[in-house]
Amino acid sequence: MAKLNFGGVEETVVTREEFPLKKALETLKNETIAVLGYGVQGPGQSLNLRDNGFNVIVGQRPGKTYDKAVADGWVPGETLFSIEEAARRGTIIMCLLSDAAVLSVWPVIKANLKAGDALYFSHGFAITWSDRTGVVPPADVDVIMVAPKGSGTTVRSLFLEGRGINASFAVEQDYTGRALERTLALGIGIGSGYLFETTIRREAISDLTGERGALMGAIQGLFAAQYEVLREHGHTPSEAFNETVEELTQSLMPLFAAKGMDWMYANCSTTAQRGALDWKDPFHDAIKPVMERLYESVASGNEAQISIDSNSKPGYREGLEKELKEMRDSEMWRTAETVRRLRPENCK
């Protein structure tokens, strides 16, 4: 494992060069990898592992998701099983079920764990808040994590493009003495660009903070606030959307993704640069107290409890779809549909 400097802080990372796919395949050559759950992370990780030559099976309950697994080439009775049967057959149990599903299925998983198995997660939620989830692994298994920094859809699409998504890794419990090499082999197997070291608790807290903050919650709130102000002052929907979302996603994000925020600034007009430099601090000062409250709510377990309570309610999925529909049907995101259709690549 290499030590690299990240902004003046030394961190441990693993790259494909030092842990190549050939080494990963050799490490796991006698393992049966059982991917439990075919919802968000399950398809991407299982298909990448299969395409990379690992011995993979899938465990999924009957329904639409099971049918999707069949459509993706998993064969019932050969590579596709019930969750219980897959857990029984596997030596590495990749628990990629939703956090809510893990709570209900955990007794089945635990009953089928064998001494020396590896229990794998891609999110630290269930283990970090075990006092709330009831997920307490037995002492005679490895407990490991590889957490891709993106959706399962992106895990798969970047793999198919010959790229890869960064992921964090952690070893929570090393019963066999092989937990670390198993973890790294799986991280390379699912197509990670590079792996950086963390702990399960740190991953869980940073992940929930990011989702509720800059990655999802805050960005929707920021978009909506600016769009509403522009509309309330007489700007058209297309103008408000282009100046709020489209220019960011299509023009500016690729610039700072490639070479940093300062480089993006340097490639904009001097008027834009001056205004951005003047207004970044007021936005920072307004937002940071909200971020502090968010972090405390996550670290205390409050956000975990909210998720557990809401996800366990009857009709949760119907209620969620209603909330997403309200967002989808808002003027801003209905405008987005028209704007996307007008992109040159969509006008052929």
Secondary structure, DSSP 8 states (H G I E B T S, - for coil): -EEEEETTEEEEEEETTTS-HHHHHHHTTT--EEEE--SSSHHHHHHHHHHTT--EEEE--SSHHHHHHHHTT--BTTTEE-HHHHHHH-SEEEE-S-HHHHHHHHHHHHHH--TT-EEEESSSHHHHTHHHH-----TTSEEEEEEESS-HHHHHHHHHTT--EEEEEEEEE-SSS-HHHHHHHHHHHTTEEEEEE--HHHHHHHHHHHHHTTTTHHHHHHHHHHHHHHHHTT--HHHHHIIIIIHIIIIIHHHHHHH-HHHHHHTS-HHHHHHHHHHHHHHHHHHHHHHHHHHHHHHTTHHHHHHHHHHTSTTHHHHHHHHHHHHHTSHHHHHHHHHHHTSGGG--
